Amino acid sequence: MNRTLLEHHSEEELWASYKKQKDPLIRESFIKQYAPLVKYVAGKVAANMPASVEFDDLVGFGVFGLIDAIDKFDPDKNVKFKTYAVTRIRGAIFDELRSLDWVPRSVRQKTKEIEEAILQTEAKLGRPASDQEVAKTLGMTDEEYSKTMLKISSTSVLSLNDIWYTADETESMTIGDSIESPASLSPDSIIEKDEIRRVVIAAIQDLPENEKKVLVLYYYEELTLKEIGKVLDVTESRVSQIHTKAILKLRAKLTHYRKGIL
């Protein structure tokens, strides 16, 4: 299909054609069309990143996510491409940030310790654990635990875009993906993905109200941490801390699932 013909087809027709033929010209037109979406997502992510993280770098990372979204999008699913692409773009940005390994080793280790403490405490109690109960497992005072969480939230890249693998370790998904409709997975993986979605939804429901609100406002309303702070009438750093705690709890819940505890 040449460039002139592209102009005379609807977006629906172009998606149908691209799904069959993977025409590079159609892909190029989609990349140009949705380039502003990459900048929008990069801007949202940049608003919550240290000043050392360059906006242009985030845009570059996001373009890879856009291309991935274009290649994997199924127009037959009842999902708008923009909605699907935002998740892929944001995921690609966080993947690249993590690959840069700019988080201090001590912070990564402390993050893992807290996640393990959440897992152990909830396994012992048989219910969601409070901050005070997790702090006790770690041998910390409530104040020490709060300060540690603040440090982690200000330096770590934790999000719903963290990668998880299905049982055979060959098909990956993100926590965010797990609450979307299954795409091109094998039948066994679709069953497992449905189960993980159930676990994630249940875990979100178990979160304290303020943590649920932060997840909804950040991932679904697409507000920045600063904007969420205004909505909830708390500081931006407090929102970041709440967000980090929610993600750690969700990751611990999935660890429970994968170890066969749930």
DAHUMO-V279840 format. One line per field, one symbol per residue. ss: DSSP state (h for helix, s for strand, l for the rest). psi: psi as a letter, one per 40 degrees, with the letter a starting at -180 (. if undefined). burial: # if it has 24 or more other C-alpha atoms within 12 Angstrom, else .. A space follows every 50 residues. Layout:
ss: ???
psi: ???
burial: ???
This chain:
ss: llhhhhllllhhhhhhhhhhhllhhhhhhhhhhhhhhhhhhhhhhhllll llllhhhhhhhhhhhhhhhhhhllllllllhhhhhhhhhhhhhhhhhhhl llllhhhhhhhhhhhhhhhhhhhhhlllllhhhhhhhhlllhhhhhhhhh hhhhhlllllllsssllllllsssllhhhlllllllhhhhhhhhhhhhhh hhhhhhllhhhhhhhhhhhhllllhhhhhhhhlllhhhhhhhhhhhhhhh hhhhhhhhllll
psi: hiddddeeiiddddddddddefhddddddddddedddddddddddddeii dehhdddddddddddddddddehheeifhiddddddddddddddddddde fehidddddddddddddddddddddfihiidddddddefiiddddddddd dddedighieeihiiideeehiiidddeeiiibgiidddddddddddddd dddddeiiddddddddddddefiidddddddefiiddddddddddddddd ddddddddeed.
burial: .....#.......##..#.......######..##.#############. ..#.#.###################.....#################... .......#.##############....####.###.##......##.### ################.....#########.##.....##.###.##.## #.##..#..##########..########......############### #######.....
